[in-house]
Amino acid sequence: MQNIFKGLKVIDLSTVLAGPSVGTFFAELGAKVVKVEAPGKGDVTRSWKLASENTKSQVSSYFSSVNYKKTYLKLDLRKSTDHKLLLEEIKDTNIVISNFKKGDDHKLCVQDEVLRNINPNLIIAKISGFGAESDRIAYDLILQAETGFMSINGEKGQAPLKMPVALIDVLAAHHLKEGILLALISRKPKTINVSLYDAAVSSLMNQASNYLMTGETPVRQGNLHPNIAPYGELFKTKDGHQVTFAIGSDKHFILLCKLLKLDALIHSTKYQSNQLRVKNREALADRLNSAVSGLELDVLLESCLNQGIPCAQIKTIDQVLQDKLSQDLIKEERIEGQKTSRITSIAAKWK
């Protein structure tokens, strides 16, 4: 499957994260992906560096995360010579990805009709912030705020929090990939528009239905799940590690109670259904915490694994990326002479 898109050509006119990650997806699967950047600084994420990164390099870790196996073309599309070079590239291109602000496609003369005049079979894939007709500038933070994600993320009684990855960009990128793949299947030229706003709201899932069906507005509960308990509560083991449980069924609850030698909870009228456990989750968490605090991490995790109880250690990013499970997901290459690393954009595996 690594070469399934061999022979496919993609022009990536996009910047930042959502659009470029779509380009990387196709590059990983064998497509030729040409990233077009303005001369000089190029994609703005080239300058989004940690304090520890090389100030003189034109490649940042952020930029590297969503740019992989691409070739780079520096073009100032306001210049007629560079614009002609782009149109020449378009002639044998299958997909164009962009995230222009409203009106910029006209300023740069790359609107749909111009490109399709050169290549009638072109698939044009666009990312916008608040829709194709909005000129509002949209970063992931702005969308997390505007679409309710920040309002439900954070500890109870504390300030709203954004998620520490550009989650809305990631979601929009997946929606755009789906749109492109459907266009490829249909074998017809299509223009696909995905807004960060639509991608975010459509991803509210059960939180949206909780409100739509009950009228209850979801609120910040930290790690706690509004519909399941115990789910998200943090517990500390005897040797000081933090763990959490995802007890989504009565079966798992009974198994957990037996493991922790808390059989009395199984028969308690306060915990005999998930809904009751949600209602009485604080008292339940106290009982579980007392039991967990007497167990070493390795003993607890092994016992849970053996009995099919959903349990996990709270790991740091370095622990995750040093784990053998993640090694096949790390992709490396040199960009402009600099060694770069990122996580694959493809989690699917084929046989």
ZILINRA-V816413 format. One record per residue. N is the residue number from 0. PSI is psi in degrees with one decimal (* if undefined). Layout:
# ZILINRA-V816413
n & psi
N & PSI
N & PSI
This chain:
# ZILINRA-V816413
n & psi
0 & -14.1
1 & -19.2
2 & 22.6
3 & -29.5
4 & 20.3
5 & 132.4
6 & -14.2
7 & 137.9
8 & 132.3
9 & 131.1
10 & 121.2
11 & 102.1
12 & 3.0
13 & 167.2
14 & 172.2
15 & -117.5
16 & -51.6
17 & -58.8
18 & -50.8
19 & -32.7
20 & -30.2
21 & -42.1
22 & -41.2
23 & -39.0
24 & -48.4
25 & -35.9
26 & -41.0
27 & -26.6
28 & 21.7
29 & -6.3
30 & 153.4
31 & 117.3
32 & 121.2
33 & 115.3
34 & 120.2
35 & 124.7
36 & 152.2
37 & 142.7
38 & 152.4
39 & -116.4
40 & -23.9
41 & -151.3
42 & 132.8
43 & -27.4
44 & -10.2
45 & -26.4
46 & -2.0
47 & 83.6
48 & 148.9
49 & 157.6
50 & -26.3
51 & -7.9
52 & 157.4
53 & 118.7
54 & -23.2
55 & -18.0
56 & 146.8
57 & 7.3
58 & 123.1
59 & 163.6
60 & -35.3
61 & -49.3
62 & -42.8
63 & -27.5
64 & -28.3
65 & 16.8
66 & 109.4
67 & 135.9
68 & 32.4
69 & 156.8
70 & 151.8
71 & 133.8
72 & 120.7
73 & 114.6
74 & 132.7
75 & 100.6
76 & -7.4
77 & -14.5
78 & 134.5
79 & -37.4
80 & -43.3
81 & -35.9
82 & -39.8
83 & -36.9
84 & -40.1
85 & -46.7
86 & -32.1
87 & -40.1
88 & -35.1
89 & -27.2
90 & -39.2
91 & 25.7
92 & 145.9
93 & -36.4
94 & 136.3
95 & 129.6
96 & 134.8
97 & 162.6
98 & 46.4
99 & 145.0
100 & 155.5
101 & 127.1
102 & -21.0
103 & -29.3
104 & -33.7
105 & -41.0
106 & -36.8
107 & 0.3
108 & 50.9
109 & 27.5
110 & 165.6
111 & -46.7
112 & -31.7
113 & -45.6
114 & -38.9
115 & -19.0
116 & -30.5
117 & -38.1
118 & 94.8
119 & -20.3
120 & 10.9
121 & 136.9
122 & 123.6
123 & 120.2
124 & 124.5
125 & 139.7
126 & 133.4
127 & 171.4
128 & -63.4
129 & 25.0
130 & 158.5
131 & -25.6
132 & 1.6
133 & 137.8
134 & 15.0
135 & 130.3
136 & 134.0
137 & 112.8
138 & 163.3
139 & -42.4
140 & -44.6
141 & -40.2
142 & -37.9
143 & -35.2
144 & -46.4
145 & -21.6
146 & 14.0
147 & -10.4
148 & -42.7
149 & -31.8
150 & -24.4
151 & 1.9
152 & 123.3
153 & 173.8
154 & 150.6
155 & 129.7
156 & -2.3
157 & 176.0
158 & 152.1
159 & 151.4
160 & 142.8
161 & 154.7
162 & 142.6
163 & 17.8
164 & 158.8
165 & 70.1
166 & -40.7
167 & -38.0
168 & -43.8
169 & -44.4
170 & -45.1
171 & -38.0
172 & -42.3
173 & -40.7
174 & -39.6
175 & -40.3
176 & -46.0
177 & -43.5
178 & -42.1
179 & -44.2
180 & -39.1
181 & -38.7
182 & -38.7
183 & -39.9
184 & -39.7
185 & -18.7
186 & 32.7
187 & 144.4
188 & 129.6
189 & 153.9
190 & 122.1
191 & 125.7
192 & 125.6
193 & 123.5
194 & 146.7
195 & -36.8
196 & -50.8
197 & -41.2
198 & -39.1
199 & -51.6
200 & -38.3
201 & -10.4
202 & 5.6
203 & -20.9
204 & -123.4
205 & -28.4
206 & -38.2
207 & -45.5
208 & -33.0
209 & -43.9
210 & -47.5
211 & -30.9
212 & -17.6
213 & -17.8
214 & 0.0
215 & 124.3
216 & 122.8
217 & 144.4
218 & 170.7
219 & 128.3
220 & 21.4
221 & -129.1
222 & -7.9
223 & 142.0
224 & 131.9
225 & -20.6
226 & -7.4
227 & 141.9
228 & 143.5
229 & 132.5
230 & 102.6
231 & -17.5
232 & 143.5
233 & 139.2
234 & 148.0
235 & 130.3
236 & 172.5
237 & -34.3
238 & 17.6
239 & 10.0
240 & 149.7
241 & 138.6
242 & 164.9
243 & 158.1
244 & 147.8
245 & 83.6
246 & 90.8
247 & 4.4
248 & 161.3
249 & -37.4
250 & -48.6
251 & -36.1
252 & -44.5
253 & -43.3
254 & -42.2
255 & -45.3
256 & -40.6
257 & -40.3
258 & -41.9
259 & 4.9
260 & 45.3
261 & 48.3
262 & -27.1
263 & -29.0
264 & -30.6
265 & -36.0
266 & -4.5
267 & 137.2
268 & -12.5
269 & -14.8
270 & 16.4
271 & -4.9
272 & 160.6
273 & -41.3
274 & -38.6
275 & -36.8
276 & -35.5
277 & -43.4
278 & -36.5
279 & 32.9
280 & -32.7
281 & -46.6
282 & -38.1
283 & -43.6
284 & -38.4
285 & -43.0
286 & -43.4
287 & -40.0
288 & -40.5
289 & -39.1
290 & -43.4
291 & -37.1
292 & -12.7
293 & 2.1
294 & 143.0
295 & 150.6
296 & -52.3
297 & -39.9
298 & -45.4
299 & -48.7
300 & -42.9
301 & -40.9
302 & -42.7
303 & -42.6
304 & -45.3
305 & -31.8
306 & 3.3
307 & 32.5
308 & 121.9
309 & 108.4
310 & 147.4
311 & 146.8
312 & 142.7
313 & 106.7
314 & 150.8
315 & 164.2
316 & -39.3
317 & -37.4
318 & -40.8
319 & -47.6
320 & -9.5
321 & -8.1
322 & 139.3
323 & -24.6
324 & -27.2
325 & -7.6
326 & -38.1
327 & -12.0
328 & -7.9
329 & 127.0
330 & 135.5
331 & 148.9
332 & 169.2
333 & 128.9
334 & 119.3
335 & 41.0
336 & -6.8
337 & 133.7
338 & 130.2
339 & 154.8
340 & 150.4
341 & 170.4
342 & 140.8
343 & 150.3
344 & 2.6
345 & 114.2
346 & -14.4
347 & 147.6
348 & 140.5
349 & 150.5
350 & *
